[in-house]
Amino acid sequence: MAIRKKIIAANWKMNMTSSEAASFMEDLELELKNFDGAEVVIVPPFTALPKLSEILGEIPGVSLGAQNMWHEASGAFTGEVSAGMLREFFTRYVVLGHSERRTIFGETDELINKKVKTALAASLRPIVCVGETLAERDANQHHEVLARQLKGSLAGLDADQMLDTVIAYEPVWAIGTGRTATPEQAQEAHAFIRQTLAEMFDATTASKVRIQYGGSVKPDNAKELLHQSDIDGALVGGASLEPRSFAKIVKAAARG
């Protein structure tokens, strides 16, 4: 089995000003001093990217991510940002296809696929989100939904591009609800995702792709989730807004 370094990402969503972000990082740096058991990604609002770009350049093991991007290089796309704009601030990752983008803003697998290809072409590593709603889970359709989202969002990628891509499984019914998939439910979904990736690419590639879990991850459930065999990290929402809470989740990724 491939050894995959855990990746823990803090998705701040529409929270944190630049000054609040700087204060957060001061505290987080102290909490994670000398820790190298996982890769850490901070995903702030666009307005905090310039400030965090300055700060994170001096903190080893912590990368900068963006919450979204548009697939065109420039043009009349009011309110959007391009891959080149993100790269200017040394952004390394970009979250694409988050359930909030899919449901609130109507993003389709086809649109997400365009963004994924654009991100990879710009040397940005996509964190591609997939996941089912409560109705789909209760109807036992989650495998069908996951396969459709994976095949649509990752269409046309080759194996090398897939290795630069992270998948985040986020059951929509567990995001911000306080309800979390059990470790067994999460592991089963992650194993299915990896199996689907093996069918789309090959078994060796699938064994190397990191798959995060996202959905009400907290310090008290992180360790059990993160120590499942196919769960390679976490995409953390609300619990990532407090540095000590987030640091506990990061430390839970360490083996042993």
ZASE-22778 format. One record per residue (C-alpha): z negated, x, y negated. Coordinates in steps of 0.1 Angstrom, whole numbers, plus 5000, padded with zeros to 4 digits. Layout:
<nodes>
ZXY
...
</nodes>
This chain:
<nodes>
500050005000
500950134965
498050234943
498350024911
496150114882
494449804868
495649674835
493249464813
494849304782
493049134753
495148844741
493548754708
495948474701
495648344665
492348514658
491148834640
492148964606
493049334602
489549424590
487949224619
490249404643
489249744630
485549654633
486149534669
487849854679
484950064665
482549874688
484949874718
485450254715
481750304718
481450064748
484350234767
483650594758
484850824787
485950524808
489350574824
489150324853
491750094839
494550074813
493549874783
495949684761
494949514728
497249224718
496449114683
498248884658
501249044642
499349104609
496849334626
499449554643
499749814614
495949874612
495549894650
498550124653
496650374632
493450334652
494750314687
496750634683
493350814685
491850634715
493050754749
493850494775
494250204751
497750064742
498949824716
500649504726
502349214707
502048844714
505648754712
509048864699
512548734693
515548854713
517848934684
517649254664
517849084630
519048774613
518148424600
515148364623
512348264599
508948344612
510048574641
509748944647
512149184665
511649444691
512449714665
509749584642
507249604670
508349954679
507750074643
504050034650
504150214684
503649884703
503949954740
503649604755
504749254746
503548924761
506448694769
506448344783
502848264777
502047904787
501347824750
504847944741
506247744769
504447414762
503847414725
507047584714
509247474742
510347814754
512447804786
512848054814
516348134800
515048224766
512248424781
514748614802
516648714770
513448834754
512549034786
515849214786
515649284749
512149424752
513149654781
516149784762
513849874733
511350054756
508749774753
507049674785
507049294790
503949114803
505748804817
503548504821
504048244848
501847954860
501547594870
499947294853
497147094869
499546814879
501747074896
498847234914
497446894926
500946804939
501047134958
504047244938
502647574925
504847784947
507947604936
506947644900
506148014903
509348094921
511447904895
509748084866
509948424882
513648394891
514548254857
512548484836
513448794855
517148714862
519449014860
516749284861
517149584884
514349744903
513650014877
513349754850
510949554872
508749854875
508349864837
507349494838
503949334843
503548984856
500548764845
499648474866
498048214844
497347874859
497747654829
494847434840
492447734837
493347854803
490647794777
489147524798
486247714813
487747624847
488847934867
490847954898
488648064927
489248424938
490948284969
493248064949
494148344926
494748594954
496948344972
499048294941
499348664934
500348734970
503048464967
504248624935
504448964951
506348814981
508748644957
509348974939
510049144973
512648884980
514248924945
514149304946
512649484976
509249534992
508749884978
509349764942
507149454947
504349674960
504349874928
504449584902
501149504886
500149134885
497449024862
495348714864
494748504832
492648194830
489048184817
488248544828
484748624819
482248904826
480548704853
483648634873
485748944865
484649174893
485348924921
488748844907
489749194900
488849324935
491249094953
493949294969
496949164949
495149124915
495849424894
494249324861
493549044837
495048884806
491848784788
491748524761
488448394746
486248654762
488348934746
487148834711
483749004715
483849374722
480849394746
482149094766
485649244768
484249594777
482349434807
485549294820
487349624816
484549804834
484649544862
488149674871
486750004882
486750044920
483450074939
</nodes>
